[in-house]
Amino acid sequence: VMAVTTGFLVTVERQNAFFLNRQIAKAASEEVAAFIRLQLKVLENIGTLYPEFASNPKVQETVLERVLYTNDNFTDIAIVNAAGTEILRKNTIRVVTPQDLSDRSQSREFFLVQQNGFYVSPVYLSEGRPFFLIGMSIIGVYGTFEGAVFAQVDARAMQDAVVRISAIGEKGRAYIVDDKGIVIAHPDISQVLAQRNFSEIPLVKKVIQAEKIEQALQYRNELEQEVLGAGLPVTVSFPVSERETLLTPWFVIAEQPASLALTAVYQ
């Protein structure tokens, strides 16, 4: 009887842990998605206004400078024409001269913006800080592709999100990996700066491979701790826009120590 009761309790507590971790992962995913959606909306607004100031370089400069001044998350922003050539770029640190403007026509981001209307890049490190690139197409009054707006975004906002979410879960944590399993946001920033690869962690592998997970997965994490976890992709929806849902190359993992989740069983 004791064995049956214990087995039942283990099943119940494991499933409770799964639902809790899934809620934590969902909260982190939705916060990151809201952040990305807000940044893309800024670019969409620029694209909407672009036909009105396309022929006035001075107004273009003023608009980009104002965006950089009012949005601390952007460090670089550029307008690209339909041929993929930068016509204007502004940076928060350095002065961008006409000679610095580049041809993006063969770049992955330009191709995907043309194809999908928007773009979110993998996270990358630059001068010891994490960034990612976003892009939004510029559509003319007749529905034609007129170019794109790109911005470099400081990824530390995602770092802040996982730190806050991790603080909610008792002795648990949340972190974000990309589609290769590289850590891009983690309560321990050193994991991000070291670009740790978690692709061999069982839960990370399953989430990246889009396997459907409906029950708690118990495994050993990178610290050799026995944990119970859940994971979700970061999906950005545009409820008031004609644009489609954007599936980012990022996944949120939430986990807690198995010993904590199964406390009731031990008691």
C-alpha positions in Angstrom: 0.0 0.0 0.0 2.8 2.4 0.9 4.5 1.8 -2.5 1.3 2.5 -4.4 0.6 5.6 -2.4 4.1 6.9 -2.8 4.0 6.2 -6.6 0.7 8.1 -6.8 2.1 11.0 -4.9 5.2 11.1 -7.1 3.1 11.3 -10.2 0.9 14.0 -8.8 3.8 16.2 -7.5 5.7 15.7 -10.8 2.7 16.9 -12.7 2.2 19.9 -10.4 5.8 20.8 -10.9 5.3 20.6 -14.6 2.3 22.9 -14.6 4.2 25.4 -12.3 7.3 25.4 -14.5 5.1 25.7 -17.6 3.4 28.8 -16.2 6.8 30.3 -15.3 8.1 29.6 -18.9 4.9 31.1 -20.3 5.3 34.2 -18.2 8.9 34.7 -19.4 8.0 33.9 -23.0 5.1 36.4 -23.0 7.2 39.1 -21.4 10.0 38.7 -24.0 7.4 38.5 -26.8 5.8 41.8 -25.6 9.2 43.4 -25.6 10.0 42.3 -29.2 6.5 43.3 -30.4 7.0 46.8 -29.0 10.4 47.2 -30.7 9.0 45.9 -34.0 6.0 48.3 -33.6 8.5 51.2 -33.5 10.0 50.1 -36.8 6.5 49.6 -38.3 5.6 53.2 -37.4 8.8 54.4 -39.1 7.8 52.4 -42.2 4.3 53.8 -42.2 5.6 57.3 -42.1 8.4 56.7 -44.6 6.5 57.7 -47.8 5.9 61.1 -46.2 9.6 61.9 -45.6 11.3 59.7 -48.2 12.4 62.6 -50.3 13.6 64.7 -47.4 16.9 63.5 -46.0 16.9 66.0 -43.2 13.5 64.8 -41.9 14.7 61.2 -42.2 17.7 62.0 -39.9 15.5 63.8 -37.4 13.1 60.8 -37.2 15.9 58.3 -36.6 17.6 60.5 -34.1 14.4 60.9 -32.2 13.8 57.2 -32.2 17.2 56.5 -30.8 16.8 59.3 -28.2 13.5 58.0 -26.9 14.2 54.2 -27.1 17.1 53.1 -24.9 16.9 49.6 -26.3 18.1 50.6 -29.8 21.8 51.2 -30.4 21.7 51.4 -34.2 18.9 52.0 -36.7 19.0 52.0 -40.5 16.7 52.6 -43.4 17.3 50.4 -46.5 15.8 51.0 -50.0 14.1 48.4 -52.1 17.4 47.4 -53.7 18.9 46.6 -50.3 21.2 49.6 -50.0 21.3 51.6 -46.8 20.3 55.2 -47.4 20.5 56.3 -43.8 21.9 54.9 -40.6 22.2 56.3 -37.1 24.2 55.0 -34.1 24.1 56.0 -30.4 27.9 55.9 -30.0 29.6 56.8 -33.3 28.9 59.1 -36.2 27.8 57.2 -39.4 29.1 58.9 -42.6 27.8 58.2 -46.1 30.9 56.1 -46.6 29.8 53.8 -43.8 26.5 52.9 -45.4 26.5 49.3 -46.6 24.8 47.1 -49.1 22.4 44.6 -47.4 20.9 43.2 -50.6 22.6 39.8 -50.1 22.1 39.6 -46.4 19.8 37.1 -44.7 17.9 39.8 -42.8 17.1 41.6 -46.0 15.9 38.4 -47.7 13.7 37.4 -44.8 12.2 40.9 -44.4 11.3 40.8 -48.1 9.8 37.3 -47.7 8.1 37.6 -44.4 7.7 41.3 -43.6 9.7 41.2 -40.4 12.9 39.6 -39.0 14.4 38.7 -35.6 18.0 37.5 -35.6 19.8 35.2 -33.2 21.4 36.9 -30.2 25.1 37.8 -30.7 27.8 39.4 -28.6 29.5 42.7 -29.4 32.1 44.3 -27.1 30.9 42.0 -24.3 27.2 42.8 -24.6 24.4 40.7 -26.1 22.4 42.2 -29.0 20.0 41.0 -31.7 18.8 42.5 -34.9 15.2 43.2 -35.9 13.8 44.3 -39.2 10.4 45.4 -40.6 9.5 45.9 -44.2 8.3 49.3 -45.7 5.2 48.8 -47.8 4.1 51.5 -50.3 0.6 52.8 -50.7 0.0 50.3 -53.5 1.3 47.3 -51.4 4.7 47.3 -53.0 7.9 46.5 -51.2 9.7 49.9 -50.8 12.5 48.8 -48.4 13.1 48.0 -44.8 14.0 49.4 -41.4 16.5 47.6 -39.3 17.6 48.1 -35.6 20.2 46.7 -33.3 18.5 45.9 -30.0 20.2 45.6 -26.6 19.3 42.0 -25.4 19.8 42.8 -21.8 16.1 43.5 -21.5 15.6 39.7 -21.9 18.2 39.1 -19.2 16.2 41.4 -16.9 13.1 39.4 -17.7 14.5 36.0 -16.7 16.0 37.4 -13.6 12.6 38.7 -12.5 10.8 35.6 -13.4 13.4 33.4 -11.7 12.9 35.4 -8.5 9.3 34.4 -8.5 9.9 30.6 -8.5 11.1 29.2 -5.1 14.7 28.0 -5.8 13.7 27.6 -9.4 15.0 29.5 -12.4 14.2 30.4 -16.0 16.6 30.9 -18.9 16.4 31.3 -22.7 18.3 29.4 -25.4 18.4 29.9 -29.1 17.7 27.2 -31.7 21.2 25.8 -31.4 21.0 25.5 -27.6 23.2 28.5 -26.9 22.3 30.4 -23.7 21.1 34.0 -24.6 19.5 35.0 -21.3 20.2 33.5 -17.8 20.0 34.7 -14.2 23.8 34.2 -14.2 25.0 36.6 -16.9 28.4 34.8 -17.1 26.5 31.9 -18.8 25.4 34.3 -21.6 28.9 35.9 -22.0 30.5 32.5 -22.2 27.9 31.5 -24.8 27.3 28.2 -23.0 25.8 25.4 -25.1 22.9 23.6 -23.4 21.8 21.6 -26.4 22.6 18.2 -24.8 20.3 18.9 -21.8 17.4 16.6 -22.4 14.6 19.2 -22.1 16.5 21.8 -24.2 17.0 19.2 -26.9 13.3 18.3 -27.0 12.1 21.9 -27.0 14.4 22.8 -29.9 13.2 19.8 -31.8 9.6 21.0 -31.3 8.7 17.8 -29.5 5.3 18.0 -27.7 5.8 17.8 -24.0 2.7 17.1 -21.9 4.2 15.8 -18.7 7.1 16.6 -16.3 10.5 15.8 -17.5 13.1 14.9 -14.9 16.7 15.3 -15.9 20.1 16.5 -14.8 21.0 20.1 -15.7 24.4 21.6 -16.5 25.1 21.8 -12.8 24.4 18.0 -12.4 21.3 18.9 -10.3 18.3 16.6 -10.6 15.5 19.0 -11.8 12.0 19.0 -13.2 11.4 21.4 -16.1 9.2 22.7 -18.8 9.9 24.7 -21.9 8.1 26.9 -24.5 9.1 28.8 -27.7 9.0 32.6 -27.8 6.2 33.4 -30.2 5.3 37.0 -31.1 1.7 37.6 -32.3 0.4 40.8 -33.9 -3.3 40.9 -32.8 -4.1 44.3 -34.4 -1.9 43.9 -37.5 -2.3 42.0 -40.8 1.2 40.5 -40.2 1.4 36.9 -39.3 2.7 35.4 -36.1 6.4 35.4 -35.7 8.2 32.4 -34.3 11.5 33.5 -32.9 14.6 31.3 -32.7 14.4 31.4 -28.9 13.0 29.0 -26.3 12.3 29.6 -22.6 13.3 26.8 -20.1 11.9 26.8 -16.5 13.1 24.3 -13.9 13.2 23.6 -10.2 15.1 21.1 -8.1 13.3 17.7 -8.0 13.9 17.5 -4.3 11.9 20.7 -3.8 9.1 19.5 -6.2 8.8 16.2 -4.4 9.0 17.5 -0.8 5.4 16.2 -0.1 6.5 12.7 -1.1 9.5 12.8 1.1 7.5 14.1 4.0 
